[in-house]
Amino acid sequence: KTDFINFISEQEWKSIEPVSSWFGPSSFLMSSMSALFQLSMWIRHCHGYLTENVGIPVWGSYAVFALATLFSGLILGLVSEALETDWLA
């Protein structure tokens, strides 16, 4: 507590370099990181629901997420290819 009070009263904070805007809380990088953490919590919630409420075994829940990952990658790849083909034509 004393160190913090001295830091403020003696204006030592002026010698600290501010955080760059790239790492600021409202930057694109930190917003993306926040979205990834929210996605991981949603996936954890879905895994708990599938294993506890629906009664799917743990390996079955992992299989569901693996298939969802494969299919979403397939769909995103097809959409990306379709958009690229339309833009180049």
Backbone as JSON Lines, residues from 0, in Angstrom:
{"i":0,"aa":"K","n":[0.83,-1.19,0.0],"ca":[0.0,0.0,0.0],"c":[0.88,1.25,0.0]}
{"i":1,"aa":"T","n":[1.92,1.21,0.76],"ca":[2.82,2.36,0.84],"c":[3.5,2.63,-0.49]}
{"i":2,"aa":"D","n":[3.92,1.56,-1.17],"ca":[4.56,1.72,-2.47],"c":[3.61,2.35,-3.47]}
{"i":3,"aa":"F","n":[2.35,1.95,-3.44],"ca":[1.37,2.51,-4.37],"c":[1.13,4.0,-4.08]}
{"i":4,"aa":"I","n":[1.03,4.36,-2.82],"ca":[0.84,5.77,-2.45],"c":[2.05,6.6,-2.87]}
{"i":5,"aa":"N","n":[3.25,6.07,-2.68],"ca":[4.45,6.78,-3.13],"c":[4.49,6.89,-4.65]}
{"i":6,"aa":"F","n":[4.06,5.86,-5.33],"ca":[4.02,5.87,-6.8],"c":[3.15,7.01,-7.3]}
{"i":7,"aa":"I","n":[2.03,7.25,-6.63],"ca":[1.12,8.32,-7.04],"c":[1.62,9.68,-6.56]}
{"i":8,"aa":"S","n":[1.96,9.79,-5.29],"ca":[2.33,11.1,-4.73],"c":[3.64,11.64,-5.31]}
{"i":9,"aa":"E","n":[4.58,10.79,-5.62],"ca":[5.86,11.23,-6.18],"c":[5.84,11.24,-7.71]}
{"i":10,"aa":"Q","n":[4.7,11.0,-8.28],"ca":[4.48,11.04,-9.73],"c":[5.44,10.14,-10.5]}
{"i":11,"aa":"E","n":[5.72,8.97,-9.94],"ca":[6.56,7.99,-10.63],"c":[5.86,7.42,-11.85]}
{"i":12,"aa":"W","n":[4.56,7.56,-11.9],"ca":[3.78,7.03,-13.02],"c":[4.12,7.74,-14.32]}
{"i":13,"aa":"K","n":[4.68,8.93,-14.25],"ca":[5.04,9.66,-15.47],"c":[6.19,9.0,-16.23]}
{"i":14,"aa":"S","n":[7.0,8.23,-15.53],"ca":[8.15,7.59,-16.18],"c":[7.77,6.25,-16.84]}
{"i":15,"aa":"I","n":[6.54,5.8,-16.65],"ca":[6.09,4.53,-17.22],"c":[5.58,4.77,-18.65]}
{"i":16,"aa":"E","n":[6.04,3.95,-19.58],"ca":[5.58,4.07,-20.96],"c":[4.18,3.47,-21.08]}
{"i":17,"aa":"P","n":[3.25,4.17,-21.72],"ca":[1.89,3.64,-21.84],"c":[1.83,2.41,-22.74]}
{"i":18,"aa":"V","n":[0.79,1.62,-22.55],"ca":[0.57,0.43,-23.36],"c":[0.2,0.88,-24.77]}
{"i":19,"aa":"S","n":[0.77,0.23,-25.78],"ca":[0.45,0.61,-27.15],"c":[-1.02,0.31,-27.46]}
{"i":20,"aa":"S","n":[-1.54,1.0,-28.42],"ca":[-2.96,0.83,-28.76],"c":[-3.25,-0.58,-29.26]}
{"i":21,"aa":"W","n":[-2.23,-1.25,-29.78],"ca":[-2.4,-2.61,-30.28],"c":[-2.81,-3.58,-29.15]}
{"i":22,"aa":"F","n":[-2.31,-3.32,-27.94],"ca":[-2.62,-4.19,-26.8],"c":[-3.65,-3.58,-25.86]}
{"i":23,"aa":"G","n":[-4.25,-2.49,-26.24],"ca":[-5.27,-1.86,-25.41],"c":[-6.51,-2.72,-25.3]}
{"i":24,"aa":"P","n":[-7.32,-2.5,-24.27],"ca":[-8.5,-3.34,-24.04],"c":[-9.53,-3.29,-25.17]}
{"i":25,"aa":"S","n":[-9.6,-2.19,-25.9],"ca":[-10.6,-2.08,-26.96],"c":[-10.02,-2.34,-28.35]}
{"i":26,"aa":"S","n":[-8.79,-2.82,-28.43],"ca":[-8.17,-3.08,-29.73],"c":[-8.76,-4.33,-30.39]}
{"i":27,"aa":"F","n":[-8.52,-4.46,-31.66],"ca":[-9.01,-5.62,-32.41],"c":[-8.42,-6.92,-31.84]}
{"i":28,"aa":"L","n":[-7.15,-6.89,-31.49],"ca":[-6.48,-8.08,-30.96],"c":[-7.14,-8.55,-29.66]}
{"i":29,"aa":"M","n":[-7.37,-7.63,-28.74],"ca":[-7.95,-8.01,-27.46],"c":[-9.44,-8.37,-27.6]}
{"i":30,"aa":"S","n":[-10.15,-7.73,-28.51],"ca":[-11.54,-8.09,-28.76],"c":[-11.63,-9.5,-29.33]}
{"i":31,"aa":"S","n":[-10.7,-9.83,-30.22],"ca":[-10.66,-11.18,-30.79],"c":[-10.33,-12.21,-29.72]}
{"i":32,"aa":"M","n":[-9.4,-11.89,-28.85],"ca":[-9.03,-12.8,-27.76],"c":[-10.22,-13.02,-26.84]}
{"i":33,"aa":"S","n":[-10.96,-11.97,-26.56],"ca":[-12.15,-12.08,-25.72],"c":[-13.19,-12.98,-26.38]}
{"i":34,"aa":"A","n":[-13.37,-12.83,-27.69],"ca":[-14.33,-13.67,-28.41],"c":[-13.91,-15.14,-28.36]}
{"i":35,"aa":"L","n":[-12.62,-15.41,-28.46],"ca":[-12.14,-16.79,-28.37],"c":[-12.4,-17.39,-26.99]}
{"i":36,"aa":"F","n":[-12.2,-16.6,-25.94],"ca":[-12.47,-17.08,-24.6],"c":[-13.97,-17.35,-24.41]}
{"i":37,"aa":"Q","n":[-14.81,-16.47,-24.96],"ca":[-16.26,-16.68,-24.86],"c":[-16.67,-17.93,-25.63]}
{"i":38,"aa":"L","n":[-16.05,-18.16,-26.8],"ca":[-16.34,-19.36,-27.57],"c":[-15.93,-20.61,-26.8]}
{"i":39,"aa":"S","n":[-14.78,-20.57,-26.15],"ca":[-14.33,-21.74,-25.38],"c":[-15.27,-22.03,-24.21]}
{"i":40,"aa":"M","n":[-15.79,-20.98,-23.57],"ca":[-16.74,-21.19,-22.48],"c":[-18.06,-21.76,-23.01]}
{"i":41,"aa":"W","n":[-18.48,-21.32,-24.19],"ca":[-19.71,-21.86,-24.8],"c":[-19.53,-23.34,-25.14]}
{"i":42,"aa":"I","n":[-18.36,-23.69,-25.7],"ca":[-18.08,-25.08,-26.03],"c":[-18.06,-25.93,-24.76]}
{"i":43,"aa":"R","n":[-17.47,-25.4,-23.69],"ca":[-17.45,-26.12,-22.41],"c":[-18.88,-26.34,-21.89]}
{"i":44,"aa":"H","n":[-19.71,-25.31,-22.01],"ca":[-21.11,-25.42,-21.58],"c":[-21.84,-26.49,-22.41]}
{"i":45,"aa":"C","n":[-21.63,-26.48,-23.71],"ca":[-22.27,-27.47,-24.58],"c":[-21.78,-28.88,-24.25]}
{"i":46,"aa":"H","n":[-20.5,-29.03,-23.98],"ca":[-19.95,-30.34,-23.62],"c":[-20.61,-30.84,-22.33]}
{"i":47,"aa":"G","n":[-20.73,-29.96,-21.35],"ca":[-21.39,-30.33,-20.1],"c":[-22.85,-30.72,-20.32]}
{"i":48,"aa":"Y","n":[-23.54,-29.98,-21.17],"ca":[-24.93,-30.29,-21.46],"c":[-25.06,-31.65,-22.14]}
{"i":49,"aa":"L","n":[-24.18,-31.9,-23.13],"ca":[-24.25,-33.17,-23.85],"c":[-23.94,-34.37,-22.95]}
{"i":50,"aa":"T","n":[-22.97,-34.21,-22.05],"ca":[-22.59,-35.35,-21.22],"c":[-23.49,-35.52,-20.0]}
{"i":51,"aa":"E","n":[-23.96,-34.43,-19.4],"ca":[-24.74,-34.53,-18.17],"c":[-26.25,-34.63,-18.42]}
{"i":52,"aa":"N","n":[-26.77,-33.82,-19.32],"ca":[-28.22,-33.79,-19.53],"c":[-28.68,-34.79,-20.6]}
{"i":53,"aa":"V","n":[-27.96,-34.86,-21.7],"ca":[-28.36,-35.74,-22.79],"c":[-27.89,-37.17,-22.54]}
{"i":54,"aa":"G","n":[-26.77,-37.32,-21.83],"ca":[-26.27,-38.65,-21.51],"c":[-25.3,-39.22,-22.52]}
{"i":55,"aa":"I","n":[-24.78,-38.38,-23.4],"ca":[-23.78,-38.83,-24.37],"c":[-22.46,-39.05,-23.62]}
{"i":56,"aa":"P","n":[-21.74,-40.14,-23.91],"ca":[-20.44,-40.32,-23.27],"c":[-19.46,-39.22,-23.69]}
{"i":57,"aa":"V","n":[-18.41,-39.06,-22.91],"ca":[-17.43,-38.0,-23.18],"c":[-16.84,-38.15,-24.58]}
{"i":58,"aa":"W","n":[-16.49,-39.37,-24.96],"ca":[-15.91,-39.57,-26.29],"c":[-16.92,-39.2,-27.38]}
{"i":59,"aa":"G","n":[-18.21,-39.41,-27.12],"ca":[-19.24,-39.03,-28.08],"c":[-19.33,-37.52,-28.24]}
{"i":60,"aa":"S","n":[-19.19,-36.8,-27.12],"ca":[-19.2,-35.34,-27.18],"c":[-18.0,-34.84,-27.99]}
{"i":61,"aa":"Y","n":[-16.84,-35.45,-27.75],"ca":[-15.65,-35.06,-28.53],"c":[-15.87,-35.35,-30.02]}
{"i":62,"aa":"A","n":[-16.51,-36.46,-30.33],"ca":[-16.79,-36.8,-31.73],"c":[-17.73,-35.76,-32.36]}
{"i":63,"aa":"V","n":[-18.73,-35.32,-31.6],"ca":[-19.66,-34.3,-32.11],"c":[-18.89,-33.02,-32.44]}
{"i":64,"aa":"F","n":[-18.02,-32.59,-31.53],"ca":[-17.25,-31.37,-31.78],"c":[-16.24,-31.55,-32.92]}
{"i":65,"aa":"A","n":[-15.66,-32.73,-33.04],"ca":[-14.73,-32.98,-34.15],"c":[-15.45,-32.91,-35.48]}
{"i":66,"aa":"L","n":[-16.63,-33.52,-35.56],"ca":[-17.4,-33.47,-36.8],"c":[-17.87,-32.05,-37.1]}
{"i":67,"aa":"A","n":[-18.28,-31.32,-36.08],"ca":[-18.7,-29.93,-36.28],"c":[-17.53,-29.09,-36.8]}
{"i":68,"aa":"T","n":[-16.34,-29.33,-36.28],"ca":[-15.15,-28.6,-36.74],"c":[-14.85,-28.94,-38.2]}
{"i":69,"aa":"L","n":[-14.91,-30.21,-38.55],"ca":[-14.64,-30.62,-39.93],"c":[-15.66,-30.03,-40.9]}
{"i":70,"aa":"F","n":[-16.94,-30.11,-40.55],"ca":[-17.97,-29.59,-41.44],"c":[-17.93,-28.07,-41.55]}
{"i":71,"aa":"S","n":[-17.66,-27.38,-40.46],"ca":[-17.57,-25.91,-40.54],"c":[-16.36,-25.5,-41.39]}
{"i":72,"aa":"G","n":[-15.26,-26.23,-41.28],"ca":[-14.11,-25.96,-42.14],"c":[-14.42,-26.22,-43.6]}
{"i":73,"aa":"L","n":[-15.15,-27.29,-43.87],"ca":[-15.55,-27.59,-45.24],"c":[-16.43,-26.5,-45.81]}
{"i":74,"aa":"I","n":[-17.42,-26.07,-45.04],"ca":[-18.34,-25.04,-45.51],"c":[-17.62,-23.71,-45.7]}
{"i":75,"aa":"L","n":[-16.76,-23.33,-44.74],"ca":[-16.01,-22.08,-44.89],"c":[-15.07,-22.13,-46.09]}
{"i":76,"aa":"G","n":[-14.45,-23.27,-46.32],"ca":[-13.59,-23.43,-47.48],"c":[-14.35,-23.31,-48.79]}
{"i":77,"aa":"L","n":[-15.54,-23.93,-48.85],"ca":[-16.35,-23.83,-50.07],"c":[-16.83,-22.41,-50.31]}
{"i":78,"aa":"V","n":[-17.26,-21.73,-49.25],"ca":[-17.71,-20.35,-49.39],"c":[-16.55,-19.46,-49.81]}
{"i":79,"aa":"S","n":[-15.4,-19.66,-49.2],"ca":[-14.22,-18.88,-49.56],"c":[-13.84,-19.09,-51.02]}
{"i":80,"aa":"E","n":[-13.88,-20.33,-51.46],"ca":[-13.54,-20.63,-52.85],"c":[-14.57,-20.03,-53.81]}
{"i":81,"aa":"A","n":[-15.84,-20.1,-53.43],"ca":[-16.89,-19.54,-54.28],"c":[-16.74,-18.03,-54.39]}
{"i":82,"aa":"L","n":[-16.45,-17.35,-53.28],"ca":[-16.27,-15.91,-53.32],"c":[-15.04,-15.53,-54.13]}
{"i":83,"aa":"E","n":[-13.97,-16.3,-53.99],"ca":[-12.76,-16.02,-54.74],"c":[-12.98,-16.21,-56.23]}
{"i":84,"aa":"T","n":[-13.71,-17.25,-56.61],"ca":[-14.0,-17.51,-58.01],"c":[-14.85,-16.38,-58.6]}
{"i":85,"aa":"D","n":[-15.84,-15.92,-57.85],"ca":[-16.7,-14.84,-58.34],"c":[-15.92,-13.54,-58.47]}
{"i":86,"aa":"W","n":[-14.99,-13.28,-57.57],"ca":[-14.24,-12.03,-57.63],"c":[-13.22,-12.03,-58.76]}
{"i":87,"aa":"L","n":[-12.69,-13.2,-59.08],"ca":[-11.67,-13.27,-60.12],"c":[-12.27,-13.34,-61.53]}
{"i":88,"aa":"A","n":[-13.53,-13.75,-61.64],"ca":[-14.15,-13.9,-62.96],"c":[-14.55,-12.59,-63.57]}
